[in-house]
Amino acid sequence: MGIIKHALIMAAGRGQRMIPLTNIVPKPMAPYAGSTLIAKGIEQIAKRIEKIHVTVGYKGAMLAQHVIEHGAFSVWNTNDKSNSWWIYNTLLKYLDEPIYVLTCDNVIDLDFDLLENNYQEFGNAPCMLVPVVPVPGLEGDYIFRDGNLVTELNRYKSSDIYCSGIQIINPYRLNLLTKEGKDFYFLWEQLIQQKQLVVSSVYPSKWLAVDTIEHLSQLNNTFLHN
């Protein structure tokens, strides 16, 4: 185990682009590799992280049961709440240590040792974004930086990296530095103004976003042929 003991997987979304599948199951329970997207994610993270937390929303009871059966330490119902609501309104707000934040619809490979060393190099920042190289046809928040200090996030003006959906944050410190708003973007903007938002020099070695049924089919086909 590394220095970071906690991870939170955000899994509350409706998954509109994956209808009709998501009329039956929540997006995190989309079938992948003989299991589900979120179960495989938990399985991978659990090799390194002691406590895995999950936010649920759409079809929350079904998803909560599923992730608990697969080893989730805690589940937080954030239905109709912002994606950053849990930082300010759950017991996690008292957590004065780093926590990985991930999304349920990304299939990733991370070098935890490199990331954690990078995080410590930046003085255990209140928030460190983990970037990826932009993927053609996939929208994202582009990152502009001075060294590793983030100076701007912009969805409409492109740069050489954008947000992957992966972060390392300290919830307690974020409660001291920021006010709750409508989403993570509002949180990041406050940190940018205070020069407290950094971006990692370490990228995921694998990063695939599953936004549509087509993405899911391609992902499963890739798995079957590997």
N, C-alpha and C positions, 0 to 999 in steps of 0.2 A: 504494500500500500504506500501511496505517496503522501505529500503534505496536505493535500486537499481531500477531505473526508466526505464531502457532500456534493450531490449533483441534483439539479431539478430539471425535469423534462416538461416543457410546456405542451399540453395536449388537449386544450380546451376548444379548439376551433371547430367550425361547422363542416368544413371540407366541401364547399359548394362545387368546386371544380371536379369533384369525384362522384357526383350524383350520376347514376342511381345507386352505386355501392353504398354511399353514406346515408342513404335513406334506410338502410338495414343495420349497418354498424358504424360507429364513429371512425373517422379517418385513421386514428392511430392503430385500429384493429384491422386495417386492410391486410389481406394475406400476403405474406412475404416469406420465402424460403422455408415453407412448411410450418410457419408460425405466423406472427404478425409484425408489423413495423415496430411497434413499441416494445413488444416482448423481446425481439432480437436486439433492440437498442439497450434495454435493461440488462439483458444477458451479457452484452459486450462491456457495458460500463461497470457492471458488478464485479468484474475481474479486478478492478482497480479502486472503485469507490465503495465505502462502507455503507453510506445511507443515501438512498435514491428517493427523491420526492417527485410527485407528479401533480400537475394541475389538470383538472377535468372540467368539462362544461357540457357540451352537447352529448346526449346519451350518457350522462355522467355516472349513473349507477352501474350501468353495464361496464363502462371503462374502468371504474374504480375497482370493481370485483376482479376484472382481468389483470390489472397491474399488481394488485395485492397478491393474487395467486402466483405472479411471476416475481415477487420479491420486493415490491416497493415498500419503503419504510413509512412513508406518509402520503396521504392524498388530500389535495385541497380543491374544493369546489369553487371555481372562479367564473361560473356561468354568468354571462352578461357583464362581466367585469373587464377592465383593461388587462393587457398582457403583463403589466408591471404591478398590478394591484396587490399581488401576494407579497411583494417586498415590504409594503407598508401596513398590511392588514392581517398577517398571520404570525404565528410564533417565530417564523424564520426571520422576522425583523430584528430579533434579539441576537441573531447569529453573528458574532464578531470574528468571523473567519471566512476564507474564500469558499465559494461554491460555484461549481460549473453550472451554467445555464445552457440548455440545449433545446431543440425543437423535435417533436415526434416524427416529422416528415423529412428529416435529413438522414441519409445513410452515410456514416463517416468512419474514418480511421484517424485516431489522434495519437500523437506521441506525447503521452502525459508527462514524462520526465522533462522533455524539452519545453513544453508549455509552462510547467510549474517553475522551472528555472528562469524562463523568460519573465514570468509574473514577478518573481522575487527580484529580478534585475531592475524592474520598474518600481521598486519600493512597495510592493503589495498594494497597488493602486486600487481605488474603490471600484473601478470597472476597467477591464481589459477586453477589447473586442478581438476575436480571432477572425482574420480575413480569408477570403478566397479570391482567386482570379475570376473575373466576370465570365459567366456562361452565356453564350449567344442565345437570345430569345427568352432569357430568364431575368425578370425584373429584380432589382436590388438597390440597397442604399450604398452609394459610392462613398468611399472614404478618402478624405484629403488629410494629409498629415505633414508635420514638420518634425522630421526624425520619426519617433514613435508617438508623438503627441498629436492627437486628433484635433484638427482645426475646423473641419466642416464635414457634414454628412449631407448628401444630396442625391435624390432619386433621379433627377433630370439632367444633371451634368456629370459626365463620365470621368472616371479615373482608372488606374490600373488594378485596383482592388475594391471589393465591396464586402458588406457584412455577410457572414455565413450563417448567422443565427446562433453562433456559439460565443459565449462570453465567460469570463471569470469575474464574479462580483463579490463584494462584501456587503451584505444587506444592512448590517448595523451602521456602517459608515455611510451608506447611501441615504439612510434615514437622517443622519446628521447633516448631510450636504445638500440634499434635494427635497423638493416637495412633490407629493403625489400628483400625477397628471393623467392625461388620457392614454398614454402609451409609453413604450421605451424611448421613442424618439424625443419626447418631452424631457425625459430623464437625461438622455445623452446631451441634449442642448444645454441643460443646466451645468453639466460637468464640463462641457467644452468651454463655457464662459469662465469657469473656475480653473481651467487648464488641469483638469483631473481625469480626463478620458484618454486612455492610451490604446494603441493597437499592437497586437503581437507581431513579432518577426517570424513566428512559426505558423505555418499553414497546415491544414489537414492534409494527410497524404492521400485521402480519398474523401470526396464530398459529392453526394448526389442528392438533389432535391426532388421530392415526389409530390408534385402538385396536381397531376391529372391521372386519369385511368391509363392513358398512354405511357406516362412515366412509370407507373406501377408495372405495366406489362413488360416494358423494356428492362426494368430492374429484375423482374423474375426470370426473364429470358437469359439475362446476363448471368444470374446465379446458376441456372440450370446448365449453362455451357462452360462454367468455370470448374 
